Each structure stands twice: as C-alpha cells, then as structure tokens.
Amino acid sequence: MNIKFTHFIAIISIPFFIACGCSYDSYTPINEGNEVNIPTGNTFNTLSEYNFFTGNLSDLTPNTGVIPYDLNTPLFSDYSSKKRFVYVPNGSVIPYNITDVLSFPTGSVLIKNFYYPQNGVDRIIETRLLLKTSSGWKPETYVWNNEQTKAEKSLIGGTVNLAINVNGSSQNFNYRIPNQNQCVNCHSSTGSINIIGPRIQNLNKNYTYTSGISNQIDYWVAQGILANPHSDTIPTWPKFNEPSSDLNERARAYLDVNCASCHTERGSASNSGLFLNYDNQNDSSLGFLKPPIAAGNGSGGFTYVIDPGKAEESILLFRMNSSKVDIRMPEIGRELIHEEGIQLIEEWINSL
C-alpha cells in the first residue's frame, strides 16, 4: 500500500502536533531505574506517570517489560499509523488460547499510539490505553501537546480536522478522539469491555527485535508473558492486503477485526443477527442472502446483507463504502472510506 500524507490542519484548540521521529523496526528495552508504574486506584492524569517509556516521552522508547508488537490485520482508523505495546506484570502469564482474544492477567496494559507521518516526522495525536484491573478492562485516552513533552488524559475526546493525501487523492476529514462512552461501544462484549486485536492468529507473525527477527508468539513465550502453545501448529491470519494469500481467509480476518467486535453473539450488535467473527461458519448469520433486521437508509434499497456474486447489491459493501453518519459501518472509529478494504470485500463477495 502506497500512502502519502501531506499537511494537517487543526480546527480545535486541542494541541497535538508533536515530533516522534522514531522507527519501530527494532526493539530496545531500556531501564533508567524507573519501573513501570500501574495505579491500583484512579488512573494517572498524564501518560508519563506510568513510566512505559524512557528518555524523551515522544521517542516511545519502551521501558523494561514493555514490548512492541504488530498485527497481521489491524483495525482501520482513517489511515492513521499505530505503534502498539504490551505490558504484562512480572511473573504473570497469558494463557495460550486460539479460540478467542487472549485473556491478559490483572495489571496488564495494551498501549496504542495513533500518528500520521508528516515531512518524515511522526506526529502523534493520541495514545489509548486498555488497563486490565481486577474488575475488567478500563479504557483511557491521552492527548499529546505541541511541545512533544506531555500527553494528558481526556474523558470527553475531541475532533480534529485533517487534510491528508491517500493514494494520490486529497481527503479532508474529522479525526475523532473518542470519549470513554465511545470506547465502550466498540469494546463491549456481553456487557463488559474486552479487547479486539490481540489473538494468537493475528499476532502470529515475525517482528524485528534488537536481537534479530523473531516470531512474536515465540518471543512472548521466551519473555515469559505467554504460556507455551499446546501444539506445534500455530494458526495464523494472513495480511488483508497480501494478494498471494487466500481471498476468503483475508476477507474473513478483515471482517473479524473491523466488524466482529460488535457483530458477534456477545457484541453490542447481537440483535442484528449478523455475526462476522472469523469462526462463524453459518451462512445465514454471516449475511449470505440475509435480509436486514431493520430497513431504512442503511439498506441502500438492497435486499441482502451479502448477495453472493453481487457485491454492488450487498448491504455490507454499501455501508462500508459510505462516510455518511447514518449509513456507514463501522458507525464510529472512522470517517474515511478504506479503499483497500472495499476492494478486498468487493472481490470476496463477487467470488462467492
């Protein structure tokens, strides 16, 4: 994917343009004497108080125990780039599990930094945390200042107008920093907050660490944060934009990551009867020749969620291909249309 980003224009007073200047092709854990600090009560007002990173905060140099990671198929978020890290308390281990997202022990934190490259410099907008407490996952969002020195907690989120160049086309959109209620909308599972991306299948890929290239599953096991696999065969999802990989596998992984947080039997859209999780093998609940539960603008006048062989008449693709608030899917988390995702799902539906 060849994506070029140009100028950004902020129309609100939230200061966020900070230089990052780091590249995460390698991983160098550094401990300057300040251990990671996980609060037992209220979360911190600033990102730096957690001690996830050492040195200049904006360099995102991980402290001891903070490990960068990547995903085969990531969630689309208006073409933003992301730097992901995980922290698991010393002595705690994630059970190996290939049937669902991983179950992280209490005290674990998932750290995701959203940024756009500009003139060769990474400019961070926000950092989102998911902290595993004794009562479940707690989301927090931290917004960065202009000076590259601080990221402060935000409960209400915000909107930033941006102009970027995507695949040779200039696009203007509102980048939305979520409030806590919006976090719950996407991460809700049977009434509780849950994580979306970290599954064995989505983590099973190589990553370039300081010590060399290692498989992420092997590396996590070696670091003592993940239990040994039960089998020599570890399942994996392909990259969604890797044409040499199986089309059905790529499409199903893409729908799982981008849609199934809501569209599962446990998700906030369970009443739709549309379940897009990767493991669902039921054609009807997967959307094949399935009429929508509720009609209206969201149907586009079409009959079926997925009309096999007819992508242009499928409600699923119609909603993915819209940026209108009352039509688009996902409803939040993106305003731009994911051109590469549209191409993938269109090709998949037409192949059915």
Summary of the structure (lengths in Angstrom):
residues: 352
radius of gyration: 20.1
end to end distance: 25.3
largest distance: 61.7
contacts: 1065
relative contact order: 0.13
helix: 19%
strand: 25%
